[in-house]
Amino acid sequence: MTNRISAALLLLSLILIVSCKPKASTTTAASTDKKPTPAPAAPLVDSLTEIQAKAEKGDAKAQHKLGSAYAKGEAVTKDAVEAAKWYRKAAEQNLPQAQNSLGLCYDEGKGVTQDAIEAAAWYRKAADQGHADAQFNLGLCYASGAGVKKDESEAVNWYRKAAEQNFAEAQYNLGVCYDDGEGVAKDAVQAVKWYTLAASQGNANAAEFSADLVKTLTPEQIAVAKKMSDEYKPKLAH
């Protein structure tokens, strides 16, 4: 019996070791299918009871906070359906962060039936209000043809709007578009500019791509790219 128990414990240990190994990197040139995690709602400064009371009275920001609490299991039991319900209430009041969050629910099938068309529609509502996360997400939709007709130039359009608000993932993807000539004329100097800006925010892929691309540029081109990145100033959402 002792030998059987020891063997079972050894097998369990091996399983745990294997399952804890990091996944191999599958990074590609540009992300076209992964949506960023939604920007977190403001911390629960008010008690959950107060937030719920405000949400039930129709306060859109409180509704979004409550949805976020259910999505993360913060002070309540995690419940994707409840999260989507409260996101929807806030989204229908035209709160852009809630519209983006609801879009992600549809995108990933969390709390609602997965629906790429609905996801893109909600992203667009938020993107039209200048929400950078949603602009990037809508760009991904156009790049992959998820919920919309595939259109690389439209993907560039939405990446640019988010990139101009200093959204690092969008800056990286915009750099890739210029690097590869996808949806925009190929332009190595512009690519380096956007890679540099993304890299300055910790995007490792952008740093790697920029370093490789710079090797192909003339000193004059490198100087222009540096000047453009140095002079870059983020735009505020309208």
C-alpha positions as CSV (number, residue, x, y, z in Angstrom):
1,M,0.0,0.0,0.0
2,T,2.8,2.4,0.9
3,N,4.5,1.8,-2.4
4,R,1.3,2.5,-4.3
5,I,0.8,5.8,-2.4
6,S,4.4,6.8,-3.1
7,A,4.0,6.0,-6.8
8,A,0.8,8.0,-6.9
9,L,2.4,11.0,-5.2
10,L,5.4,10.8,-7.6
11,L,3.1,10.8,-10.6
12,L,1.1,13.7,-9.2
13,S,4.3,15.7,-8.7
14,L,5.4,15.0,-12.3
15,I,2.0,16.2,-13.6
16,L,2.2,19.4,-11.6
17,I,5.8,20.1,-12.8
18,V,4.7,19.7,-16.5
19,S,1.6,21.8,-16.1
20,C,3.6,24.6,-14.6
21,K,6.1,24.9,-17.5
22,P,5.7,28.2,-19.4
23,K,4.1,28.1,-22.7
24,A,6.3,28.5,-25.8
25,S,6.2,31.9,-27.3
26,T,3.9,32.2,-30.3
27,T,4.4,35.9,-31.0
28,T,3.9,36.9,-34.6
29,A,4.8,40.1,-36.4
30,A,1.5,41.9,-35.4
31,S,-1.3,40.8,-33.2
32,T,-4.5,40.5,-35.2
33,D,-6.6,38.3,-33.1
34,K,-6.0,39.1,-29.4
35,K,-7.9,41.8,-27.8
36,P,-6.3,43.7,-24.9
37,T,-7.7,43.2,-21.4
38,P,-10.2,46.0,-20.8
39,A,-9.0,48.9,-18.8
40,P,-9.9,48.2,-15.2
41,A,-12.8,50.2,-13.7
42,A,-11.9,52.6,-10.9
43,P,-11.1,50.8,-7.7
44,L,-14.0,50.1,-5.4
45,V,-13.6,53.2,-3.2
46,D,-17.3,53.0,-2.4
47,S,-18.6,49.9,-0.8
48,L,-20.2,47.3,-3.2
49,T,-23.5,48.1,-1.5
50,E,-23.2,51.8,-2.4
51,I,-22.1,51.0,-6.0
52,Q,-25.0,48.6,-6.5
53,A,-27.4,51.2,-5.1
54,K,-26.1,53.8,-7.6
55,A,-26.1,51.3,-10.4
56,E,-29.7,50.4,-9.8
57,K,-30.6,54.1,-9.9
58,G,-29.1,54.3,-13.4
59,D,-25.6,55.6,-12.7
60,A,-23.7,54.5,-15.8
61,K,-20.2,54.6,-14.2
62,A,-21.5,52.6,-11.2
63,Q,-23.1,50.1,-13.5
64,H,-19.7,49.7,-15.3
65,K,-17.9,49.3,-11.9
66,L,-20.5,46.7,-10.8
67,G,-20.0,44.8,-14.1
68,S,-16.2,44.9,-13.6
69,A,-16.7,43.6,-10.1
70,Y,-18.7,40.6,-11.3
71,A,-16.2,40.0,-14.2
72,K,-13.3,39.8,-11.8
73,G,-15.0,38.4,-8.8
74,E,-14.1,41.5,-6.7
75,A,-16.2,41.5,-3.5
76,V,-18.8,39.3,-5.2
77,T,-18.9,35.8,-6.7
78,K,-17.5,35.9,-10.2
79,D,-20.3,35.9,-12.7
80,A,-19.8,36.6,-16.4
81,V,-23.6,36.8,-17.1
82,E,-24.1,39.5,-14.4
83,A,-21.0,41.3,-15.6
84,A,-22.4,41.5,-19.2
85,K,-25.8,42.6,-17.9
86,W,-24.4,45.6,-16.0
87,Y,-22.0,46.4,-18.9
88,R,-24.9,46.5,-21.2
89,K,-26.9,48.9,-19.0
90,A,-24.0,51.3,-18.9
91,A,-23.2,50.8,-22.6
92,E,-26.8,51.6,-23.5
93,Q,-26.2,55.0,-21.8
94,N,-23.3,55.6,-24.2
95,L,-20.5,55.0,-21.7
96,P,-17.6,54.2,-23.9
97,Q,-15.6,52.1,-21.5
98,A,-18.7,49.9,-20.9
99,Q,-19.3,49.7,-24.7
100,N,-15.8,48.4,-25.1
101,S,-16.2,45.9,-22.2
102,L,-19.5,44.6,-23.7
103,G,-17.7,44.3,-27.0
104,L,-15.1,42.1,-25.4
105,C,-17.8,40.0,-23.8
106,Y,-19.3,39.3,-27.3
107,D,-15.8,38.8,-28.7
108,E,-14.8,36.2,-26.2
109,G,-18.3,34.7,-25.5
110,K,-18.2,35.6,-21.8
111,G,-21.6,36.0,-20.3
112,V,-23.2,36.2,-23.8
113,T,-23.3,34.1,-26.9
114,Q,-20.1,34.8,-28.8
115,D,-20.9,37.1,-31.7
116,A,-18.2,38.9,-33.8
117,I,-20.7,41.2,-35.4
118,E,-22.1,42.4,-32.1
119,A,-18.5,42.8,-30.7
120,A,-17.5,45.0,-33.6
121,A,-20.7,47.1,-33.3
122,W,-20.0,47.8,-29.7
123,Y,-16.3,48.5,-30.3
124,R,-17.4,51.0,-33.0
125,K,-19.7,52.9,-30.6
126,A,-16.9,53.3,-28.1
127,A,-14.2,54.0,-30.8
128,D,-16.3,56.8,-32.3
129,Q,-16.1,58.5,-28.9
130,G,-12.3,58.3,-28.9
131,H,-11.9,55.3,-26.6
132,A,-8.4,54.0,-27.5
133,D,-8.9,50.4,-26.4
134,A,-12.0,50.2,-28.6
135,Q,-10.2,51.8,-31.5
136,F,-7.5,49.2,-31.3
137,N,-10.0,46.4,-31.0
138,L,-11.9,47.7,-34.0
139,G,-8.6,47.8,-35.9
140,L,-8.1,44.2,-35.0
141,C,-11.5,43.4,-36.3
142,Y,-10.8,45.0,-39.7
143,A,-7.3,43.3,-39.9
144,S,-8.8,39.8,-39.4
145,G,-12.3,40.4,-40.9
146,A,-14.0,39.5,-37.6
147,G,-17.5,40.9,-37.6
148,V,-16.7,43.3,-40.4
149,K,-15.4,43.0,-44.0
150,K,-11.6,42.6,-43.9
151,D,-10.0,45.9,-44.8
152,E,-6.4,46.5,-44.0
153,S,-6.6,50.3,-44.7
154,E,-9.4,50.6,-42.2
155,A,-7.3,48.6,-39.7
156,V,-4.6,51.1,-40.1
157,N,-7.1,54.0,-39.7
158,W,-8.2,52.7,-36.3
159,Y,-4.7,51.6,-35.2
160,R,-3.6,55.2,-35.9
161,K,-6.3,56.7,-33.9
162,A,-5.4,54.6,-30.9
163,A,-1.6,55.0,-31.5
164,E,-2.0,58.8,-31.5
165,Q,-3.4,58.5,-28.0
166,N,-0.2,56.6,-26.9
167,F,-1.8,53.1,-26.9
168,A,1.3,50.9,-27.1
169,E,-0.2,47.9,-28.8
170,A,-1.7,50.1,-31.5
171,Q,1.7,51.8,-32.0
172,Y,3.3,48.4,-32.5
173,N,0.7,47.2,-34.9
174,L,0.9,50.5,-36.9
175,G,4.6,50.0,-37.1
176,V,4.2,46.5,-38.5
177,C,1.7,47.9,-41.1
178,Y,4.3,50.4,-42.2
179,D,7.1,47.8,-42.1
180,D,5.1,45.3,-44.2
181,G,3.1,47.7,-46.4
182,E,-0.2,46.4,-45.1
183,G,-3.0,48.9,-45.6
184,V,-0.6,51.7,-46.0
185,A,2.4,52.4,-48.3
186,K,5.6,50.7,-47.0
187,D,7.7,53.2,-45.1
188,A,10.6,52.0,-42.9
189,V,11.1,55.4,-41.3
190,Q,7.5,55.6,-40.1
191,A,7.8,52.0,-39.0
192,V,10.8,52.8,-36.8
193,K,9.0,55.8,-35.4
194,W,6.0,53.8,-34.2
195,Y,8.1,50.8,-33.0
196,T,10.2,53.3,-31.0
197,L,7.2,54.8,-29.3
198,A,5.8,51.3,-28.5
199,A,9.2,50.1,-27.2
200,S,9.4,53.1,-24.9
201,Q,6.3,51.8,-23.2
202,G,7.9,48.3,-22.7
203,N,6.7,46.5,-25.9
204,A,9.6,44.0,-26.4
205,N,8.5,43.0,-29.9
206,A,8.6,46.6,-31.0
207,A,12.1,47.0,-29.6
208,E,13.3,43.9,-31.4
209,F,11.7,44.9,-34.7
210,S,13.0,48.4,-34.5
211,A,16.6,47.2,-33.8
212,D,16.4,45.0,-36.9
213,L,14.9,47.6,-39.2
214,V,17.3,50.3,-38.1
215,K,20.2,48.2,-39.5
216,T,18.7,48.7,-43.0
217,L,18.3,52.5,-42.8
218,T,20.8,55.3,-43.7
219,P,22.0,57.6,-41.0
220,E,19.7,60.3,-42.4
221,Q,16.7,58.1,-42.2
222,I,17.5,57.1,-38.7
223,A,17.8,60.8,-37.7
224,V,14.4,61.5,-39.2
225,A,12.8,58.6,-37.4
226,K,14.3,59.7,-34.1
227,K,13.2,63.3,-34.7
228,M,9.6,62.2,-35.3
229,S,9.5,60.0,-32.3
230,D,11.1,62.7,-30.1
231,E,8.5,65.3,-31.3
232,Y,5.5,63.0,-30.9
233,K,2.8,64.3,-28.5
234,P,-0.2,62.1,-27.7
235,K,-3.6,63.4,-28.7
236,L,-6.4,63.6,-26.2
237,A,-9.6,61.7,-26.8
238,H,-12.3,63.9,-28.2
